[in-house]
Amino acid sequence: MTKETITLTYTGDTLTRAGETVALLALLSEEHDGYPGDIKKSSSVVFEIWNSQGIKVREVVARVLETSPGKAIAEVLTEPLPTDLYTIRVRLSNNSYYESEETSGELAVYDPQAGFVVGAGILMEDGLKTFCFHVKYKK
């Protein structure tokens, strides 16, 4: 049996404060191939949360809920994450009806009470150039 194709799109949180729950959300769209499918048979979506060091820190599974023919969402709240930049990898759980390519999104968790971040660097394009920055979150 050939599996139907679903397109996943991450539309969950991309910026959140430290200490707040994180909303993970994916939109599912069935392939427009002229054949009706049953998107409810896609069962669930897996969200993998990877930190900036490339370590998987959490895996969360969300059920798929049909919103209209050929369209669905998978949404779940997860516990707060420490301050960092994260990659959210989204994939369809194994099932016998649908398949999908993995997709991803970015999530920044910040602490508004934290101090300034400073840094500097050198650019070598068209001669030597230096730069520096001094930033802090501001409402």
C-alpha positions as CSV (number, residue, x, y, z in Angstrom):
1,M,0.0,0.0,0.0
2,T,1.3,3.5,-0.9
3,K,1.1,6.0,1.9
4,E,-0.6,9.4,1.5
5,T,1.6,12.4,1.9
6,I,1.1,15.1,4.6
7,T,2.9,18.4,4.8
8,L,3.9,19.6,8.3
9,T,4.4,23.2,9.2
10,Y,5.7,24.3,12.7
11,T,3.6,27.3,13.9
12,G,4.1,27.0,17.7
13,D,6.0,29.4,20.0
14,T,9.1,31.0,18.6
15,L,9.8,33.3,21.5
16,T,9.0,32.8,25.2
17,R,10.1,33.9,28.6
18,A,12.0,31.5,30.9
19,G,9.6,29.9,33.3
20,E,6.6,29.9,31.0
21,T,5.1,26.9,29.4
22,V,5.8,26.4,25.7
23,A,3.1,25.9,23.1
24,L,4.1,23.4,20.4
25,L,1.9,23.5,17.3
26,A,2.0,22.0,13.9
27,L,-0.3,22.4,11.0
28,L,-0.9,19.3,8.8
29,S,-2.1,19.5,5.2
30,E,-3.0,16.5,3.1
31,E,-1.5,16.3,-0.4
32,H,-3.9,17.5,-3.1
33,D,-3.8,14.4,-5.3
34,G,-7.5,14.1,-6.2
35,Y,-8.0,11.3,-3.7
36,P,-9.7,11.9,-0.4
37,G,-7.8,10.7,2.7
38,D,-8.7,10.5,6.3
39,I,-6.3,12.9,8.0
40,K,-7.4,11.6,11.4
41,K,-5.5,8.4,10.6
42,S,-2.2,10.4,10.8
43,S,-2.6,9.7,14.6
44,S,0.1,11.9,16.2
45,V,3.0,14.3,15.7
46,V,6.3,14.1,17.5
47,F,8.0,17.4,18.6
48,E,11.7,17.0,19.5
49,I,13.4,19.9,21.3
50,W,17.1,20.4,20.7
51,N,19.2,23.0,22.5
52,S,21.9,25.2,21.0
53,Q,24.6,22.5,21.8
54,G,22.8,20.0,19.6
55,I,21.5,17.9,22.5
56,K,17.9,16.6,22.4
57,V,16.4,17.8,25.7
58,R,12.8,16.7,25.3
59,E,10.4,14.8,23.1
60,V,6.7,15.5,23.2
61,V,3.8,13.7,21.3
62,A,0.6,15.5,20.3
63,R,-2.6,14.0,19.0
64,V,-3.8,15.1,15.6
65,L,-7.2,16.9,15.5
66,E,-8.9,17.5,12.1
67,T,-10.0,21.1,11.6
68,S,-11.4,20.8,8.1
69,P,-11.2,18.2,5.3
70,G,-7.6,17.6,4.5
71,K,-6.4,19.9,7.3
72,A,-5.5,19.3,10.9
73,I,-3.5,20.6,13.9
74,A,-1.4,18.9,16.5
75,E,-0.9,21.0,19.7
76,V,0.6,20.4,23.1
77,L,1.9,22.5,26.0
78,T,5.2,21.5,27.5
79,E,7.1,22.4,30.6
80,P,9.2,25.6,30.7
81,L,12.7,25.4,29.2
82,P,15.9,27.1,30.4
83,T,17.2,30.2,28.6
84,D,18.7,29.1,25.3
85,L,18.0,28.9,21.5
86,Y,16.2,25.7,20.5
87,T,15.4,23.9,17.3
88,I,12.0,22.2,17.3
89,R,12.0,19.2,15.0
90,V,8.5,18.1,13.9
91,R,7.8,14.7,12.4
92,L,4.8,12.4,11.9
93,S,4.7,9.4,14.2
94,N,4.8,6.0,12.5
95,N,1.5,5.0,11.0
96,S,0.4,2.8,8.2
97,Y,-1.6,5.5,6.3
98,Y,0.5,8.7,6.0
99,E,4.1,9.8,5.6
100,S,5.8,13.2,5.8
101,E,9.1,15.0,5.7
102,E,10.5,16.2,9.0
103,T,10.3,20.0,9.4
104,S,11.6,22.4,12.0
105,G,11.2,25.7,13.7
106,E,13.3,27.9,16.1
107,L,12.5,28.8,19.6
108,A,14.2,31.5,21.8
109,V,13.7,31.3,25.5
110,Y,14.8,34.5,27.2
111,D,15.1,35.9,30.7
112,P,14.1,39.6,30.9
113,Q,15.8,39.9,34.3
114,A,19.2,38.8,32.9
115,G,22.0,41.2,32.3
116,F,23.5,42.5,29.1
117,V,25.1,40.2,26.5
118,V,28.3,41.5,24.9
119,G,30.4,40.2,22.1
120,A,32.7,41.1,19.3
121,G,34.0,39.6,16.1
122,I,36.1,40.2,13.0
123,L,34.9,40.2,9.3
124,M,37.4,39.4,6.7
125,E,35.4,40.4,3.6
126,D,36.8,43.3,1.6
127,G,39.5,44.0,4.2
128,L,39.6,43.6,8.0
129,K,36.5,44.9,9.9
130,T,35.7,44.5,13.5
131,F,32.4,44.8,15.3
132,C,31.0,44.6,18.8
133,F,27.5,44.5,20.4
134,H,26.0,45.2,23.8
135,V,22.4,44.1,24.1
136,K,19.6,43.5,26.6
137,Y,16.0,42.5,26.2
138,K,13.7,45.5,26.3
139,K,9.9,45.5,26.3
